[in-house]
Amino acid sequence: AAVPHVGAPARWAAQVGAARAFGAAAGSMPPVVAIIADTATANGKALEALLPELDGKATYIVGNSVDAFQNSPNLAEVDVIVLAVFAAGNPAVITDIWSSCPKVRWVHSMAAGVDTLVPVLNALPRASEIPLTNAKGAFSRSLAEYSLCAMLHFNKQIPRLQANRATKTWDRFTMSELYGQTVGFIGFGDIAQSTARLCKAFGMRIVAFRNTRGASGGDLADEVHYAGEGPEGSAKLEVFRKSDYVVCSLPGSPGTFHACGAAEFGVMKPSGVFISIGRGSCVDEAALVEALNAKKIAGAALDVFETEPLPNDSALWNCDQLLLSPHNADLTETYMKQTWEVFLQKLAAYSGPGFAGFSDLVDKTKGY
């Protein structure tokens, strides 16, 4: 039968005992954490190597099936569920174990995107009342760097330089600058704001489209357009119209499905470049292919796609003016440690005296 993993299996009883002793000494029991991940995967093994850092802070159970968790005598005591989708963690396992975990008080996603998790939670009894957090901020720096890389790729005409080298062509064309150009952000959360800071260092102008007035980071933008201003969709179109580069970092949700489509690409400058680093479902790929092939825009950079891996028959593979990466813009050497540190910080707050709740919850009605 499958067995739950708590540290090294041989240490399971000792680990639970140590945690119970720690809780007694501290005056309260440390949390019991159920981590949903496949420790047979490469990312799962990397996550597994970090688990000893929970010693003395929590009792932890790791599994990726209902059978694995049901073998744990601590399942009924679980008050924190952690999902690691990058380690092939299956969100459906939450449904399978939910009725056996009546004490759950917090759910955390080790990914920033929660589009596969939120529908699961929304279908469960009492889950609407349980706080959900994510790895917001863990990957913003790497995605910001990727966005600037994409801008420079087209701005400095890197494909042209590479082609000239291959043909031994000495072509002293006029080189462009990012300085003074406008970058528009569709969604202005942590990833977009980190990107905007780098853009500011290049002397670029920032135009943002966002839903919420009064949210943090507004001072980074030279101009902000809000959903709901003017006729439906007009605020977003205005950002596309004004920008030399458009960066979409929207999360995946029913409300953001194909948020960037034919209408948006149709108002972009012919010299404009579209960059997608949020969720692939936010982009109408057929409309983007048409815009690229008809040279309505100068180029695009995609790190996320509607279907991943990208199917061999996707027309995107044949678009010349497309910079394509396999959803690895944030898959850095520090990827695992960064998301782990975010979780540990939240766990420390959750376990600390006077905890009054998290300040950066995911809104399960919006999906971000």
N, C-alpha and C positions, 0 to 999 in steps of 0.2 A: 504494500500500500504506500501511497505517497506520504511523505512526512513533511511537516513544517520545518523551516530552517530558522534557527535562532542562534546567530553566531555560528560556530562550528557545531554540528549536530551533537557531538559528545558533550558539549558544554551547556546544553539547553537547560537542564535542571539547575545547574550552578548559576547560570545567568539569571533565571527567574528568581532564585533565592537571593542573589546579590541585589537585585532590583527591589525585592520586598524589604530586605534589610535597610537599604538606602531610604526607602519611603518611610519606614518606621522612624528612622533617625531624623528625617527632615520634617516629620509631623504630617506628611501626606504621601500618598503613594505616587510614584512616578508613573507617567502614562504608559499604557500598553499600545504599541504601534503595530498595525498590520501593513506590511509593505508588499504591494502587488507588483511582482517583477519576475522575469524568467532568468534565473541565475546561470542558466546554461549558455546564454548569449554573451557576446563580448562585453556589451554595456552592462549586462547583468553581473558579470564577474567583476567589473570595475566598481559597480555599486556595492557588491558584496565585500570588497576589500575595505570599504569605508565604514561598514557597519560596526566594527569595534569601537568607533568613536561615540556610539550610543551607550556604551557600558557606563552604568551609574546614572544615566539620564533617562533611560526608558527600557522597558521590556519590548523586544521586537520579534515579530513573526514574519517570515518571508515565504511567499508562495505565489503560484499563478494558476491555481485551480481550487475548486471548492473542496476537493478531497484533501489537499495539502493543509488547508486551514482547519478543516473539521477534526483533524488529528491533534490539534493543539488544545490543551486544557484551558488555555488562556483566552480562547476566542470570545467567550462571553464577557470578558473584561476589556476588550478592545475599546479604546475611546478615541483613537486616531487612525484613519486610513490614509495611506500614501500610495498614489498611483505613479508608476514609472513607465510611461508608454514607450520611452526611448529604449527601455530594456525589455521590450515586448510584453509589458504588463497589459493584461486584458481587462478593460473596464467592466466587462460583463461579470467578472468575478465579484464585483461589489454587489451586484444584484443577488448572486448566489449565496453570499455570506451575510447579507444585510439583516435578515431575521434572527440570525445567531449573534448579532452584535448590537444589543439594545442600548448599550452605553456610549455609542459613538457620539462625539461632541465636536469633531473637526475632521474635514477631509482636505487633503493637500495634493496638488498636482506638481510633480517635479518637472513638468514641461510648462512653458508659458501658455501654450494653446490648450484650451479645455473643450474643444468642439466635440471630441468623442466622449468626454466625461459628463458634461452638463446634461445631455439627454438621458443618460442613465440615472443620474441623481434626480432629475425632475420627475421620473416615473416611479420613484420610491416613496413610501409613506414616511413622513416626518423629515425627509431630506431637505425640504425647502427651508426648514428652520435651522439647519446645521451649516455653520460657516464653511465656505470653500475658499482656499487660497491657492496661489500658483507660484511659479518661479519667476514672476515679474522682476525684471532687472538683471537676471542672471546672464542673459545672452545679448543684451542691448549693445554692448561695446563691439562685439564681433559683427553683428548685423549692421551697425553703423559703418564700420570699416568696409564691409562688403558694398554698401550703398555708395560710398565715396569711390571705391574701386570701379564700380560700374559707371559712375559719372565720368571719371577720368578715362576709362576705356574708350568711351565714345568721344569725349571732348578732345582728347589728344590723338584720336584716330589710330588707335593701336592696331586694328586689323590692316589698315592701309600701310602702316610702317612695316608690319610683318610681311605683307605681300611684296612690298618694295624690296625688302631684303632678299626674299626668295628669288626675285627676278633681277636682282642687282641693279635696281632702278634708283638713281639719285634724284629724288623728287622733293625739292625744297618748298613744300606747300606752307601756307600761312597757318601757324599753330594757334589754336583757340585757348582761352583761359576760362576757368570756373569763376574767377573774380567778377562780381557784378551780375552774374546770372541768377535766375530765380529758381528755387526748388520748392515744389509744392508737396505737401504731405497729406495723404488721405488717411486719416486717423492720426492722432497726435498724442499717443501714449508714451511710455518710457522708451521704446525702441526709436520712435520718431524723434523724440526730444534729444536722445543721445546722438542721433544722426545730425540733427539741426545744430548742435554745438560744434560738430566737426565742420559743417558747412559754413558756419559763422567764421571759423578760423580761416576759411578760404575767401572770405569777403562776399559770400553769397547772400541773397535776399530770401527770407523765409515766409512762405504763405501756407497756412494750415487750414484744413477742413476737419472739424470735430463736432461731436454731438453735444457735449456738456459745457455749459458756460461756467466760468469760475474755477475750472479744473486747473491743476498745477501746470506750470510750463508755458503759460500764455505769454510771459515776458520774452520768450525765445523767438516768438514770431513777429515779423513786421506787420503781418496782416492775418486776421483770423476770420474764417467764414464758418457759420454754424448751420447744421442741418435744421431745416425749418424756416430759414430765412428766404423770403421771396417765394416764387413758384416752386413746386416740388422738384428737387434735384438741381435747382439753379445755382445754389451755393457751391456744390461740388463741381459743377461744370465750370464755374468761374475760376476755381483753382487749376483745373486742367488747362483752361484757356490761357492763363497768365504765365504758366510755368515752362521753363526750359527742361526741367527734370521733374518727374512726378514719382514719388515714393509711396507705395501702398503697403502699410503694415497692419491693415485691418485684421481682426481675429475672424475665424470662421463661425458663422451663425446664420440662421435663416434670414436675418435682416441685412447681412452683408453679402449674400449670394449674388455673384456677378455685378457687384457694385461698380466695377470698372469694365465697361463694355463699349459697344459701338458708338453710343452717344458721346461718351467721355473721350474716346480716342479721336472721334470726329472733330472735336474742337481744339485739339492739341496743335501746337505749332508744327509745321513740316520738319523743323529741326529738333523737335521734342523727343525725349527719351523717357520711357516708362520702366519703372523698377518695382518688382513685386517680391516682398520678403515676409509677408504675413501668412496668409493661407491661400492656397491655390483656388479654392472655391470662390474667392472674391473677384476673380478675373474670368471674363468670358473669353476663353482661349481662341475660339473660332473668330471672334471679332478682332482679337489682337493679331492673329495670322493675316486676316484680310487687310488690316491697317499697315502691317509691315510689308506685305507683298505688293500693295498698291502704293507704297512709299508715302503714305499719309503721315507717318512719323518716321524719325530717323533711326530709331532702334529701341530695343527693350532688353532688360535683364531680368531673368526669372530664376528664383531659387526654390519656388514652391509651385505645385501643379495640382490640378483637379484630381488626377489619378497618379499615384506614385507607387512604384517606379513609372516614369513616363512611358506609355506604350510605344512600341517600335513603329506603329503606323500613325503616330501623332504627326500632324503637319508642322508642328513646332520645330522638329528636327531639321527641316528643310529651309528654315528662315535664315537668310544670310546675315541679317542685321540683328541677330539675337545672341546675347550672352547667356548661356544656359549652365546652371550648376545643379547637382542632384540633391537638393535640400541639405546641403552641408555647409552653408555659409556660417553657421554657428557651431559646427562640429569641430571645435578646437581641442587642443591638448588639455585645456583646463575646463572643458565643458562639464564634466562630471563633478569636479570639485566646486565649480561655481554654483550649480544648482543644489548641491549638497549643503553648501554654506548657507544658502537662502533658507533651506529647510531647518538647519540647526538653529539659526537665529530665531525663527518663528517658534520652534520647539522650546527654546529657552524662555521666550516671552510667555508662551502658553503655560509652562510649568512654574513660572515665577510667581512670587507673592503679589497680590493685588492685580492679577491679570483681569483686564476689563474688556477684552475683545481685540480683534485685529483691525487695523486701520485701513488695510488695503484688500478688502474682500472682493472676490469675483461676484458679479451680479448674475445670478443664475437665470434671471429673466432675459438678460441681454446676451449672455454667453461670453462675457469678458469682464 
